[in-house]
Amino acid sequence: MVSAGQSFKRRHCHLYKRSIVPYTTAWAWQRSLVDDRRHDSQLDDALLLLEHPPTYTLGQGASPAFLKFDPAQTAWDVHRVERGGEVTYHCPGQLVGYPILNLTYYQKDLHWYLRQLEAVIIHVLAFYGLKGERLPGLTGVWVDERKVAAIGIKVSRWITMHGFALNICPDLRGFDRIVPCGIPDKMVGSLAQFRPAIQFEAVRDQVAIAFAQVFNVALIEQPGDPQARC
C-alpha cells in the first residue's frame, strides 16, 4: 500500500480482461501501450489480466541452464524477453497480470513497485483465508513454502511492462521441465491446492479489486471476452 504520509492523485487505469491470448500477441500489445505512453505521458494507465497457452519465457539475463530441454529442439513455445528474472512457465489456469503504469505518478522506485505487486497478491490470498508470504532476498509470493506467484518486470522511462503470474488452477506439470525462477529448492504451488473449489474468474476479479486498492487507481473496465476457467 502507499506509505503513510504519501499522497498521490488518483489515476485512471483501463482494465482489460481477456481469456487465452498467445504470448507474442500480448507481448506486442504491451509494447504498443508502452510506446503510446512514451509519446504521451498524460495517457491513462492500463492493466491486462489474461492467460497464455503453454509457454516458457526467460528474462533478459536468464540462464538457459534452468531449462531441462533444448529450446532449439522442442515443440514448446519458448521466448527470451526483456523482463528481469529467470525462466518461468505460463499456461491456462494461471492468471497473468501486465500493469502498464507510469511510475512518475506513483513512486520512482523499482523495489517499491515490486513490493506493491506482491502486496496485491497477498491481499487476494488473504481474501481466501490464505497467508501469503515473502521470502528474504526473493521476489514473489509463497503459501506454505509453495510459490504461487512469480513477478518479473521491465521499466523504461519509468513506464512498466510485464508483471506477475498467479497460479490459480493450472496444470503444474509444465514446471517440471524447468527450474522455476532459478530456485531449485522451492516448490511451485497453486491456489487450487489450498482451495479446491476456487474459481478463476472470481480470483481475477479479486486481483483487480486488490490492484485498485494497493495502487489507489480507479479501474475502467474495457470490453473484452472474460470467461470462467476452473
BALO-798314 format. One line per 2 residues: their letters; for each residue y, z, x of N, C-alpha, C. Coordinates in nm, 2 decimals. Layout:
BEGIN
A = Y:Z:X:Y:Z:X:Y:Z:X ~ ... $
//
This chain:
BEGIN
MV = -0.12:0.00:0.08:0.00:0.00:0.00:0.12:0.00:0.09 ~ 0.24:-0.03:0.03:0.36:-0.03:0.10:0.39:0.11:0.14 $
SA = 0.43:0.13:0.27:0.45:0.27:0.32:0.57:0.33:0.25 ~ 0.56:0.47:0.25:0.67:0.55:0.19:0.80:0.51:0.26 $
GQ = 0.91:0.49:0.18:1.04:0.46:0.24:1.06:0.32:0.25 ~ 0.96:0.23:0.23:0.98:0.09:0.24:1.01:0.04:0.10 $
SF = 1.10:-0.06:0.09:1.13:-0.12:-0.04:1.14:-0.27:-0.02 ~ 1.06:-0.35:-0.10:1.06:-0.49:-0.09:1.09:-0.54:-0.23 $
KR = 1.17:-0.65:-0.23:1.19:-0.72:-0.36:1.06:-0.78:-0.41 ~ 1.03:-0.76:-0.54:0.90:-0.81:-0.59:0.89:-0.96:-0.59 $
RH = 0.79:-1.01:-0.52:0.78:-1.16:-0.51:0.69:-1.21:-0.62 ~ 0.71:-1.34:-0.65:0.62:-1.40:-0.74:0.50:-1.47:-0.66 $
CH = 0.38:-1.46:-0.71:0.27:-1.52:-0.64:0.18:-1.60:-0.74 ~ 0.16:-1.72:-0.71:0.08:-1.81:-0.80:-0.07:-1.78:-0.78 $
LY = -0.14:-1.75:-0.88:-0.28:-1.72:-0.87:-0.36:-1.83:-0.92 ~ -0.45:-1.88:-0.83:-0.54:-1.99:-0.86:-0.68:-1.94:-0.86 $
KR = -0.74:-1.94:-0.98:-0.89:-1.90:-0.99:-0.97:-2.03:-1.00 ~ -1.06:-2.05:-0.91:-1.14:-2.17:-0.91:-1.29:-2.13:-0.89 $
SI = -1.38:-2.21:-0.93:-1.52:-2.18:-0.92:-1.56:-2.23:-0.78 ~ -1.66:-2.32:-0.76:-1.71:-2.35:-0.63:-1.63:-2.47:-0.58 $
VP = -1.57:-2.45:-0.46:-1.48:-2.56:-0.40:-1.54:-2.58:-0.26 ~ -1.56:-2.71:-0.23:-1.61:-2.74:-0.09:-1.51:-2.68:0.01 $
YT = -1.57:-2.63:0.12:-1.49:-2.57:0.22:-1.37:-2.65:0.27 ~ -1.40:-2.78:0.30:-1.30:-2.87:0.36:-1.18:-2.89:0.26 $
TA = -1.22:-2.89:0.13:-1.12:-2.91:0.03:-1.02:-2.79:0.02 ~ -1.08:-2.67:0.02:-1.00:-2.55:0.02:-0.92:-2.54:0.15 $
WA = -0.97:-2.58:0.26:-0.90:-2.57:0.39:-0.78:-2.66:0.39 ~ -0.80:-2.78:0.34:-0.68:-2.88:0.33:-0.58:-2.83:0.23 $
WQ = -0.63:-2.77:0.12:-0.54:-2.71:0.02:-0.45:-2.60:0.08 ~ -0.51:-2.51:0.16:-0.44:-2.41:0.23:-0.33:-2.47:0.32 $
RS = -0.37:-2.56:0.40:-0.28:-2.62:0.50:-0.16:-2.69:0.43 ~ -0.19:-2.75:0.31:-0.08:-2.81:0.24:0.02:-2.71:0.18 $
LV = -0.03:-2.60:0.13:0.05:-2.49:0.08:0.13:-2.43:0.19 ~ 0.07:-2.41:0.31:0.15:-2.35:0.42:0.26:-2.45:0.47 $
DD = 0.22:-2.58:0.48:0.33:-2.68:0.52:0.44:-2.68:0.42 ~ 0.42:-2.67:0.29:0.52:-2.67:0.19:0.62:-2.55:0.22 $
RR = 0.56:-2.43:0.25:0.64:-2.31:0.27:0.71:-2.31:0.41 ~ 0.66:-2.39:0.50:0.73:-2.40:0.63:0.86:-2.48:0.61 $
HD = 0.85:-2.58:0.51:0.97:-2.66:0.49:1.07:-2.59:0.39 ~ 1.01:-2.50:0.31:1.10:-2.44:0.21:1.05:-2.29:0.19 $
SQ = 1.12:-2.20:0.27:1.08:-2.06:0.27:1.10:-1.99:0.14 ~ 1.17:-2.05:0.04:1.20:-1.99:-0.08:1.09:-2.01:-0.18 $
LD = 0.99:-2.09:-0.15:0.88:-2.11:-0.24:0.80:-1.98:-0.27 ~ 0.75:-1.97:-0.39:0.66:-1.85:-0.42:0.54:-1.85:-0.34 $
DA = 0.48:-1.73:-0.33:0.36:-1.71:-0.25:0.24:-1.76:-0.34 ~ 0.12:-1.76:-0.29:0.00:-1.81:-0.36:-0.12:-1.73:-0.32 $
LL = -0.21:-1.72:-0.41:-0.34:-1.65:-0.39:-0.45:-1.74:-0.45 ~ -0.54:-1.79:-0.36:-0.65:-1.87:-0.41:-0.77:-1.78:-0.41 $
LL = -0.84:-1.77:-0.53:-0.97:-1.70:-0.54:-1.07:-1.79:-0.58 ~ -1.18:-1.81:-0.50:-1.28:-1.92:-0.53:-1.41:-1.88:-0.46 $
EH = -1.50:-1.98:-0.47:-1.63:-1.97:-0.40:-1.65:-2.10:-0.32 ~ -1.74:-2.09:-0.22:-1.78:-2.21:-0.15:-1.93:-2.23:-0.16 $
PP = -1.97:-2.36:-0.15:-2.11:-2.39:-0.13:-2.15:-2.33:0.01 ~ -2.28:-2.32:0.04:-2.33:-2.26:0.17:-2.25:-2.33:0.29 $
TY = -2.18:-2.25:0.36:-2.10:-2.29:0.47:-2.09:-2.19:0.58 ~ -2.10:-2.23:0.71:-2.08:-2.14:0.82:-1.94:-2.18:0.88 $
TL = -1.86:-2.07:0.91:-1.74:-2.10:0.98:-1.73:-2.01:1.11 ~ -1.66:-2.07:1.21:-1.64:-1.99:1.33:-1.49:-1.99:1.35 $
GQ = -1.44:-1.87:1.39:-1.30:-1.86:1.43:-1.27:-1.94:1.55 ~ -1.14:-1.95:1.58:-1.10:-2.04:1.69:-1.15:-2.00:1.83 $
GA = -1.17:-1.87:1.84:-1.23:-1.82:1.97:-1.37:-1.77:1.96 ~ -1.44:-1.80:1.85:-1.57:-1.75:1.82:-1.67:-1.81:1.92 $
SP = -1.77:-1.73:1.95:-1.88:-1.77:2.04:-1.99:-1.84:1.97 ~ -2.03:-1.96:2.01:-2.15:-2.02:1.94:-2.28:-1.95:1.96 $
AF = -2.28:-1.85:2.06:-2.40:-1.77:2.08:-2.44:-1.69:1.96 ~ -2.34:-1.67:1.87:-2.37:-1.59:1.75:-2.43:-1.67:1.64 $
LK = -2.45:-1.80:1.66:-2.53:-1.89:1.57:-2.68:-1.89:1.62 ~ -2.77:-1.87:1.53:-2.91:-1.88:1.56:-2.97:-2.01:1.54 $
FD = -2.89:-2.12:1.53:-2.93:-2.25:1.52:-2.84:-2.34:1.59 ~ -2.88:-2.46:1.62:-2.79:-2.56:1.69:-2.70:-2.63:1.59 $
PA = -2.57:-2.61:1.59:-2.48:-2.67:1.49:-2.48:-2.82:1.50 ~ -2.52:-2.88:1.61:-2.53:-3.02:1.62:-2.65:-3.08:1.56 $
QT = -2.75:-3.00:1.53:-2.88:-3.05:1.48:-2.92:-2.97:1.36 ~ -2.83:-2.96:1.26:-2.86:-2.89:1.14:-2.80:-2.96:1.02 $
AW = -2.86:-2.94:0.91:-2.80:-2.99:0.78:-2.70:-2.89:0.72 ~ -2.69:-2.77:0.78:-2.59:-2.68:0.73:-2.45:-2.72:0.76 $
DV = -2.36:-2.69:0.67:-2.22:-2.72:0.68:-2.16:-2.62:0.78 ~ -2.10:-2.66:0.89:-2.05:-2.57:0.99:-1.91:-2.62:1.04 $
HR = -1.82:-2.53:1.04:-1.68:-2.57:1.08:-1.62:-2.46:1.17 ~ -1.55:-2.51:1.28:-1.47:-2.42:1.36:-1.33:-2.43:1.31 $
VE = -1.27:-2.32:1.27:-1.14:-2.32:1.21:-1.04:-2.23:1.29 ~ -0.91:-2.23:1.24:-0.81:-2.17:1.32:-0.79:-2.02:1.29 $
RG = -0.87:-1.96:1.21:-0.86:-1.82:1.19:-0.91:-1.74:1.31 ~ -0.88:-1.61:1.31:-0.94:-1.52:1.41:-1.08:-1.48:1.36 $
GE = -1.15:-1.41:1.45:-1.28:-1.36:1.42:-1.39:-1.45:1.47 ~ -1.51:-1.40:1.44:-1.63:-1.47:1.49:-1.69:-1.55:1.38 $
VT = -1.82:-1.57:1.38:-1.89:-1.65:1.28:-1.91:-1.58:1.15 ~ -1.90:-1.64:1.03:-1.94:-1.58:0.91:-2.00:-1.69:0.82 $
YH = -2.04:-1.65:0.70:-2.12:-1.73:0.61:-2.05:-1.72:0.47 ~ -2.04:-1.83:0.40:-1.99:-1.84:0.27:-2.09:-1.90:0.18 $
CP = -2.10:-1.86:0.05:-2.19:-1.92:-0.04:-2.15:-1.87:-0.18 ~ -2.21:-1.93:-0.29:-2.18:-1.89:-0.42:-2.22:-1.74:-0.44 $
GQ = -2.14:-1.67:-0.52:-2.16:-1.53:-0.54:-2.07:-1.44:-0.45 ~ -2.01:-1.51:-0.35:-1.92:-1.44:-0.26:-1.78:-1.49:-0.30 $
LV = -1.69:-1.39:-0.33:-1.55:-1.43:-0.36:-1.47:-1.44:-0.24 ~ -1.41:-1.56:-0.22:-1.32:-1.58:-0.11:-1.18:-1.58:-0.15 $
GY = -1.09:-1.50:-0.08:-0.95:-1.50:-0.12:-0.87:-1.55:0.00 ~ -0.78:-1.65:-0.04:-0.69:-1.71:0.06:-0.54:-1.68:0.02 $
PI = -0.48:-1.57:0.07:-0.34:-1.55:0.04:-0.25:-1.64:0.12 ~ -0.16:-1.70:0.06:-0.06:-1.78:0.13:0.08:-1.70:0.11 $
LN = 0.11:-1.61:0.21:0.22:-1.52:0.19:0.32:-1.55:0.31 ~ 0.45:-1.54:0.28:0.55:-1.54:0.38:0.58:-1.39:0.42 $
LT = 0.52:-1.35:0.53:0.54:-1.21:0.57:0.68:-1.17:0.60 ~ 0.77:-1.27:0.61:0.91:-1.24:0.63:0.96:-1.15:0.52 $
YY = 0.90:-1.17:0.40:0.94:-1.10:0.28:0.87:-0.97:0.26 ~ 0.77:-0.94:0.35:0.69:-0.82:0.34:0.71:-0.73:0.47 $
QK = 0.63:-0.76:0.57:0.64:-0.69:0.70:0.59:-0.78:0.81 ~ 0.67:-0.80:0.91:0.62:-0.89:1.02:0.53:-0.81:1.12 $
DL = 0.41:-0.79:1.07:0.32:-0.70:1.15:0.18:-0.74:1.10 ~ 0.10:-0.81:1.19:-0.03:-0.86:1.16:-0.13:-0.74:1.13 $
HW = -0.11:-0.63:1.21:-0.20:-0.52:1.18:-0.18:-0.46:1.04 ~ -0.05:-0.45:1.01:-0.02:-0.41:0.87:-0.08:-0.50:0.77 $
YL = -0.07:-0.63:0.79:-0.13:-0.72:0.69:-0.28:-0.71:0.68 ~ -0.35:-0.69:0.79:-0.49:-0.68:0.79:-0.53:-0.55:0.71 $
RQ = -0.46:-0.44:0.74:-0.49:-0.32:0.67:-0.46:-0.33:0.52 ~ -0.36:-0.41:0.48:-0.33:-0.43:0.34:-0.44:-0.51:0.27 $
LE = -0.50:-0.61:0.34:-0.61:-0.68:0.28:-0.73:-0.59:0.27 ~ -0.76:-0.50:0.36:-0.86:-0.41:0.35:-0.84:-0.31:0.23 $
AV = -0.71:-0.28:0.21:-0.68:-0.19:0.10:-0.71:-0.25:-0.03 ~ -0.68:-0.38:-0.04:-0.72:-0.45:-0.17:-0.86:-0.43:-0.20 $
II = -0.95:-0.45:-0.10:-1.09:-0.44:-0.12:-1.13:-0.30:-0.16 ~ -1.07:-0.20:-0.08:-1.10:-0.06:-0.11:-1.07:-0.02:-0.25 $
HV = -0.95:-0.07:-0.30:-0.91:-0.04:-0.43:-1.02:-0.09:-0.53 ~ -1.06:-0.21:-0.51:-1.16:-0.27:-0.60:-1.29:-0.19:-0.60 $
LA = -1.34:-0.16:-0.48:-1.46:-0.08:-0.47:-1.44:0.06:-0.55 ~ -1.33:0.12:-0.53:-1.31:0.25:-0.60:-1.31:0.23:-0.75 $
FY = -1.27:0.12:-0.80:-1.28:0.09:-0.95:-1.42:0.10:-0.99 ~ -1.51:0.05:-0.91:-1.66:0.06:-0.94:-1.73:0.18:-0.89 $
GL = -1.65:0.28:-0.85:-1.71:0.41:-0.81:-1.77:0.40:-0.67 ~ -1.73:0.31:-0.59:-1.79:0.29:-0.45:-1.68:0.33:-0.35 $
KG = -1.72:0.39:-0.24:-1.63:0.43:-0.14:-1.63:0.32:-0.03 ~ -1.52:0.25:-0.02:-1.51:0.15:0.08:-1.45:0.22:0.21 $
ER = -1.51:0.18:0.32:-1.47:0.25:0.45:-1.43:0.14:0.55 ~ -1.34:0.18:0.64:-1.30:0.11:0.76:-1.38:0.17:0.87 $
LP = -1.41:0.09:0.97:-1.47:0.14:1.09:-1.38:0.12:1.21 ~ -1.36:0.22:1.29:-1.27:0.22:1.41:-1.29:0.09:1.49 $
GL = -1.18:0.02:1.52:-1.19:-0.09:1.61:-1.24:-0.22:1.55 ~ -1.28:-0.22:1.42:-1.34:-0.33:1.35:-1.25:-0.37:1.23 $
TG = -1.25:-0.49:1.19:-1.18:-0.54:1.07:-1.28:-0.57:0.96 ~ -1.25:-0.52:0.84:-1.34:-0.55:0.73:-1.36:-0.42:0.65 $
VW = -1.45:-0.42:0.55:-1.48:-0.30:0.47:-1.63:-0.29:0.45 ~ -1.67:-0.16:0.46:-1.81:-0.13:0.46:-1.84:-0.03:0.34 $
VD = -1.96:-0.04:0.29:-2.01:0.06:0.19:-2.15:0.11:0.24 ~ -2.16:0.24:0.27:-2.28:0.29:0.32:-2.33:0.21:0.44 $
ER = -2.24:0.18:0.53:-2.27:0.12:0.66:-2.31:-0.03:0.64 ~ -2.29:-0.09:0.52:-2.32:-0.23:0.50:-2.18:-0.30:0.48 $
KV = -2.16:-0.40:0.56:-2.03:-0.47:0.55:-2.03:-0.56:0.42 ~ -1.94:-0.53:0.33:-1.93:-0.60:0.21:-1.82:-0.70:0.21 $
AA = -1.72:-0.68:0.30:-1.61:-0.77:0.30:-1.57:-0.80:0.45 ~ -1.55:-0.93:0.47:-1.51:-0.98:0.61:-1.37:-1.03:0.59 $
IG = -1.29:-1.02:0.70:-1.15:-1.07:0.70:-1.12:-1.15:0.82 ~ -1.06:-1.26:0.81:-1.02:-1.34:0.92:-0.89:-1.42:0.88 $
IK = -0.79:-1.41:0.96:-0.66:-1.47:0.92:-0.60:-1.56:1.02 ~ -0.51:-1.64:0.98:-0.42:-1.72:1.06:-0.28:-1.70:1.01 $
VS = -0.19:-1.67:1.10:-0.05:-1.66:1.07:0.04:-1.74:1.16 ~ 0.12:-1.83:1.10:0.21:-1.92:1.18:0.34:-1.92:1.12 $
RW = 0.44:-1.88:1.20:0.58:-1.87:1.15:0.58:-1.76:1.04 ~ 0.50:-1.67:1.05:0.48:-1.55:0.95:0.43:-1.60:0.82 $
IT = 0.37:-1.72:0.81:0.31:-1.76:0.68:0.16:-1.75:0.70 ~ 0.09:-1.69:0.61:-0.05:-1.66:0.63:-0.14:-1.77:0.57 $
MH = -0.26:-1.78:0.62:-0.37:-1.86:0.56:-0.50:-1.79:0.60 ~ -0.61:-1.85:0.54:-0.74:-1.79:0.55:-0.73:-1.65:0.48 $
GF = -0.82:-1.56:0.50:-0.81:-1.43:0.43:-0.94:-1.35:0.43 ~ -1.00:-1.32:0.31:-1.11:-1.23:0.30:-1.22:-1.29:0.22 $
AL = -1.34:-1.24:0.25:-1.46:-1.28:0.18:-1.53:-1.15:0.13 ~ -1.55:-1.14:0.00:-1.61:-1.02:-0.06:-1.74:-1.06:-0.12 $
NI = -1.85:-1.00:-0.07:-1.99:-1.03:-0.12:-2.01:-0.95:-0.25 ~ -2.01:-1.03:-0.36:-2.03:-0.97:-0.49:-2.18:-0.98:-0.53 $
CP = -2.23:-1.10:-0.54:-2.37:-1.11:-0.58:-2.43:-1.24:-0.51 ~ -2.40:-1.26:-0.38:-2.46:-1.38:-0.31:-2.60:-1.36:-0.27 $
DL = -2.66:-1.47:-0.23:-2.79:-1.47:-0.16:-2.76:-1.44:-0.02 ~ -2.79:-1.32:0.03:-2.76:-1.28:0.16:-2.84:-1.34:0.27 $
RG = -2.95:-1.41:0.24:-3.04:-1.46:0.34:-2.97:-1.56:0.44 ~ -2.86:-1.62:0.39:-2.79:-1.71:0.48:-2.73:-1.64:0.60 $
FD = -2.70:-1.51:0.59:-2.65:-1.43:0.70:-2.76:-1.41:0.81 ~ -2.89:-1.43:0.78:-2.99:-1.42:0.87:-2.99:-1.52:0.99 $
RI = -2.92:-1.63:0.96:-2.91:-1.74:1.06:-2.80:-1.72:1.16 ~ -2.72:-1.61:1.15:-2.61:-1.58:1.24:-2.61:-1.43:1.28 $
VP = -2.52:-1.40:1.37:-2.49:-1.26:1.40:-2.35:-1.24:1.33 ~ -2.35:-1.19:1.21:-2.23:-1.19:1.13:-2.11:-1.12:1.20 $
CG = -2.00:-1.19:1.21:-1.88:-1.13:1.27:-1.90:-1.09:1.42 ~ -2.02:-1.13:1.48:-2.05:-1.10:1.61:-2.09:-0.95:1.63 $
IP = -2.13:-0.89:1.52:-2.16:-0.74:1.53:-2.31:-0.73:1.50 ~ -2.39:-0.72:1.61:-2.54:-0.72:1.59:-2.60:-0.60:1.53 $
DK = -2.53:-0.48:1.53:-2.59:-0.36:1.48:-2.54:-0.31:1.35 ~ -2.48:-0.40:1.27:-2.43:-0.37:1.14:-2.49:-0.46:1.03 $
MV = -2.54:-0.41:0.92:-2.59:-0.49:0.82:-2.49:-0.54:0.73 ~ -2.51:-0.66:0.67:-2.43:-0.71:0.56:-2.48:-0.67:0.43 $
GS = -2.39:-0.64:0.34:-2.43:-0.60:0.20:-2.35:-0.67:0.10 ~ -2.38:-0.63:-0.03:-2.31:-0.69:-0.14:-2.29:-0.58:-0.25 $
LA = -2.20:-0.60:-0.34:-2.17:-0.51:-0.44:-2.29:-0.50:-0.54 ~ -2.36:-0.61:-0.56:-2.48:-0.61:-0.65:-2.59:-0.52:-0.60 $
QF = -2.59:-0.49:-0.47:-2.69:-0.39:-0.42:-2.67:-0.25:-0.46 ~ -2.54:-0.22:-0.49:-2.50:-0.09:-0.53:-2.47:-0.08:-0.68 $
RP = -2.43:-0.19:-0.74:-2.41:-0.20:-0.89:-2.48:-0.33:-0.94 ~ -2.61:-0.32:-0.97:-2.68:-0.44:-1.01:-2.63:-0.52:-1.12 $
AI = -2.56:-0.45:-1.22:-2.51:-0.52:-1.33:-2.37:-0.58:-1.31 ~ -2.32:-0.58:-1.19:-2.19:-0.63:-1.17:-2.17:-0.77:-1.20 $
QF = -2.05:-0.81:-1.26:-2.02:-0.94:-1.30:-1.91:-1.00:-1.21 ~ -1.94:-1.12:-1.16:-1.85:-1.19:-1.06:-1.71:-1.20:-1.12 $
EA = -1.70:-1.25:-1.24:-1.57:-1.28:-1.30:-1.49:-1.15:-1.31 ~ -1.55:-1.04:-1.35:-1.48:-0.91:-1.37:-1.43:-0.86:-1.23 $
VR = -1.51:-0.88:-1.13:-1.47:-0.84:-0.99:-1.35:-0.92:-0.95 ~ -1.36:-1.05:-0.98:-1.25:-1.14:-0.94:-1.12:-1.09:-1.00 $
DQ = -1.12:-1.05:-1.13:-1.00:-1.00:-1.20:-0.95:-0.87:-1.14 ~ -1.04:-0.79:-1.10:-1.00:-0.66:-1.03:-0.94:-0.69:-0.89 $
VA = -0.99:-0.79:-0.82:-0.93:-0.82:-0.70:-0.78:-0.87:-0.72 ~ -0.76:-0.95:-0.82:-0.63:-1.00:-0.85:-0.54:-0.88:-0.88 $
IA = -0.59:-0.78:-0.96:-0.51:-0.67:-1.00:-0.47:-0.58:-0.88 ~ -0.57:-0.56:-0.79:-0.55:-0.48:-0.67:-0.46:-0.55:-0.58 $
FA = -0.47:-0.68:-0.56:-0.38:-0.75:-0.48:-0.24:-0.74:-0.52 ~ -0.21:-0.75:-0.65:-0.08:-0.74:-0.71:-0.02:-0.60:-0.68 $
QV = -0.11:-0.50:-0.69:-0.06:-0.36:-0.67:-0.03:-0.34:-0.52 ~ -0.12:-0.38:-0.43:-0.11:-0.35:-0.29:0.01:-0.42:-0.23 $
FN = 0.03:-0.55:-0.27:0.14:-0.63:-0.21:0.27:-0.63:-0.30 ~ 0.26:-0.56:-0.41:0.37:-0.55:-0.50:0.43:-0.69:-0.54 $
VA = 0.34:-0.77:-0.59:0.37:-0.90:-0.64:0.35:-0.92:-0.79 ~ 0.42:-1.01:-0.85:0.39:-1.05:-0.99:0.31:-1.18:-0.98 $
LI = 0.19:-1.17:-1.03:0.10:-1.28:-1.03:0.13:-1.37:-1.15 ~ 0.13:-1.50:-1.12:0.15:-1.60:-1.22:0.03:-1.69:-1.22 $
EQ = -0.06:-1.67:-1.32:-0.19:-1.75:-1.32:-0.17:-1.89:-1.35 ~ -0.23:-1.98:-1.27:-0.22:-2.12:-1.29:-0.35:-2.18:-1.36 $
PG = -0.33:-2.28:-1.43:-0.45:-2.34:-1.50:-0.56:-2.37:-1.40 ~ -0.68:-2.34:-1.44:-0.80:-2.36:-1.35:-0.93:-2.37:-1.42 $
DP = -1.03:-2.34:-1.34:-1.17:-2.35:-1.40:-1.25:-2.23:-1.37 ~ -1.20:-2.11:-1.40:-1.28:-1.99:-1.38:-1.41:-1.99:-1.46 $
QA = -1.51:-1.93:-1.40:-1.64:-1.92:-1.47:-1.71:-1.80:-1.41 ~ -1.80:-1.74:-1.50:-1.88:-1.63:-1.45:-1.99:-1.68:-1.37 $
RC = -2.03:-1.60:-1.26:-2.13:-1.65:-1.17:-2.25:-1.56:-1.17 ~ -2.24:-1.43:-1.21:-2.36:-1.34:-1.20:-2.40:-1.30:-1.34 $
//
